[in-house]
Amino acid sequence: MALDTIGSIANFISESFDNLPVGISGNLVEIADMARQHVENYTGIDIGSNSIGAQFQPAIVDFAKADTVDMATAQGTNDSVKLSELTINGEQSMASDSFRKMGEFKLRMIGQKRRFARSLS
């Protein structure tokens, strides 16, 4: 998958949605980076903003899409955001919930790094 940097993920999201407000499209790198940090915090594995492993990319993309839809609806504009054949109006937050649920499912598939310690007291 060619989405191995934060910039390429932000570009993919920008191309996936039509009619994104300027305030959102100008911040897609930050939105994608926050999604990367969320995945990193969950897994306990360091994920840099470059050379992102293929196992992390789908979850990061889904969380970034959910945040993008949330920000578009929070702006309160009457514009619609389009993703292929799906159109999201201002009141439709179901799409962001769907993206977030897909991201959570993909995170659970990755798993978490567990640390165990033994106390000798």
N, C-alpha and C positions, 0 to 999 in steps of 0.2 A: 504494500500500500504506500502511496506516495505522500502520505500525511505524516511525515516524521519530524516536522518542526511546527512550532506554534504559529509561525507565519503562514505555512501551507494550510493548516487547519482553519485559520481565520479567513484565508482566501477561499477555501472550499465553502465555508458557511456563507460568505458574502455572495458567492455564485449560486448557492442553493436557494437563497431567499431573494425574491424580487421586492422592490419598493421599500427597502429598509430605510428608516429615517437616518439622516446624516449623523445625528448624535450617537446612534448605535453602530452604524457601519464604520465610523472613525475609531471605535473602541473595541473592535472585534479581536484584536490581538490580546488586549487585557482580559476580555471575556474568556477567550480560549486558555489563557494562562491561569486564570482562576479555576477553570475546570481541571486543568492539569494539576494544580496544587491540591484540589479536592481528591483526585484519584491518588496522588502521591500520599496524602495524609491517610487515606483509607488503607492502602496496600502496605504502607510502611517501607516502600521501596523508593529510592531516589530516582526521580524522573526529570531529566534535564529538559530544557526547552528546545534543544536540538537533539537529533538522533533518538526520538521517542520510539520505544519498542512497539512492535506491531500488536502485541497483546493489550496495550494501553490505549491505542488510538481510537477504537470504537467507543469506549466509555467516555473519553475526553470529548469526542465529537458530539455525542448525545447530550452530555451536560452543557456544552457550549451552545448547542441548538436550543435547549430548554431555557437557558439564561437569556439568549437572544430573543426568543418569543416572549418571555416574561418582561423584558425591558421594553419591547415594542408595545405590548399591551399596557404597561405602566405609564407610558408617555401620554396615554389618553387621546391619541389622535384617532380619527375615524378612518385612517388608511388601513388597508388590509396588507398582510404579509403573505406572500405566496411561496410555497415550496412544491415545485412541480405542479401536480393537480390539486394539492391541498391549499385552500385559502383560509387564513386565520384572521378573523375580525377582532376588533378591540375587546369584545366580551368573551372570546373563546380562549380559555386558559387550559382546555383539555389537551391541546397539542403539546403544551409545555409539560404537562403531567405525564403524557405518554413518552416524550423524550426522556424525562427524568427517570421514569420507571424502567425504560430500556437501559439507561445508563447504570442504574442500580443493579439490574440483573447481570449486566456485563461485569460490573465490579465484583459481584459475588462469585462469578465464574473465575475471575483472576485469583481471588482469595486474599488473605491477609498474611503478613509476615508476623509470626508469633515469637516472642522472646520469653524464654523460661529461665528462671534463676532458682538456685537452691540455697536456702538459708541454713547456715551451720551455727545455730545458736542454742 
